[in-house]
Amino acid sequence: MQLVNYIKKHKSSSTLFSYQKKDFNVNDFLSEVKLARYHFQSELKDKNICLKLKNAYEFIVMITALDGLCSSILLLPHELDIDSTEALSIEHESVMIIDKLEFPLSAKNDETETCTEVEYATETDWVLATSGTTGRPKLIIHTLASLIRTCKILKQPNKNQITWGLVYQPQRFAGLQVVLQSMLAGNKLVIADGEFQSQVEALIYGEVNCLSATPSMWRKLLIDGKIKELGFLQITLGGEACDKTILNSLSKAFPNSRMFHIYASTEAGVGFSVKDKQEGFPKSWLENGTDGVEMKISKGKTLLIRPNILPTGSEITNRLDNNGFIDSGDVVSITGERVIFQGRESGAINVGGNKVHPEEIETVLREFHEILDVKVYGKKNPMIGQLVVADIVLEQQTNNKDELKVIKKLIISRAKKKLELYKVPTFLTFVDEIIINSTGKVDRNNDG
Amino acid sequence: MELRDKILEVVVEVAELSECELVSDFNDSTILLESGLDSLGFAILVARLEEELDYDPFAEMENAVYPTTFAEFVSIYSQNK
């Protein structure tokens, strides 16, 4: 079934989107979709096209309009550089890159009525680009069915009570999941894009009560604090390893909320979700699987997963082993009855041949009460490869040099009790905040 | 502060950080390999000095030079300022 047909099932007066403090109900939205389809039908029918729109609402109108009309749609984040855009759209065989809309999308009633609605039945491919942290972004081919396979319609007596917030980019896997989930359920979606403070403002103004974000983004929201006035029903975390500290802080701030940690990737689709508010996932899942996903641990200690529906394309098939498992690249370890994420295999710091996962050290440092937030990364060193260094946001900021010296010593001496010596940060830099990138994650690649 | 004393101060700090025990009579003629600092300690020392002094003479050298004693180590820093 095409996306537009899911929307037509909802009551026409219910609010579907809120963007830049303006509400759009089902009727408004469908009129714009109809207009967009009418405008593009002759030019784009059964073609491959690339969407690279900055305006998130227009983007959502366009994916709804083009699903069923085009043969394949490539969804690219608007800030992607020109070279990658060109390379990916050529690989995708796009006949057009739509990066702005040349007609006013706000339909006047008379205009909408004059366009005739045509039925389209093409099964459109939805093509996403990986975030390309390890090289050029790659194309992953999904269908609407594979994307919505795990969308769960939240059971709530009155579905109008559910308001989702979107802080991810809708063109990437995590954001698209939020958009589709909310649209399918007929919930209101508050699109919160732009700078961090305007995102926070939009979430509060829209009275969001369900939100999916990375642990780094949640940490930032908690540090900022304004978000605490919202009564969350559902908190979803994904995209990065989730440590005890963030799970505990969220439970404390929002004791009545459900909390899901989603394990998913652009490559493998949604893997599974952990709902018990604890770090990692139960060890028993390695034997029995969960949500139709089988898992095992590779010799290199990375998590191998076999979801029941995989996206297609050579990028995926090349990465499958003989038994159909895909290597997630996430290093795991078993602690008691839990499988715990250590960090990305590709993100390890190499200290004289010893692999160090920055996430492990961050988890240790975050437990110190002086530390509000931290980023650990590698610094190039001619003698030993790399050294572990850390940027630290203090709970109580100070510019007093003597005081900072004492705090540095204290942090290092405590870290030495908890970590092997080569893992202890050799340099501490005090910063005002830890910057997160456009995918909501911490970028640790600033030095070697 | 004299360059030598500055470097010595950092050596002591790094020894503490990397849990190395410096030889008790550490002086200009101390052989570096016998000073008590291990390879992690030296790596931290060079990185720390680069931060303190704003240059890394080892990275700027065309031909690698390996100082044997502490005095030679200091002279590499003073000659390649």
Interface residues (C-beta under 8 A of the other chain):
Chain A: V351 G352 K379 N381 P382 M383 I384 L387 I412 K416 L421 Y422 V424 T426 F427
Chain B: L17 S18 E19 S39 L40 F42 A43 I44 V46 A47 R48 E51 D56 F58 A59
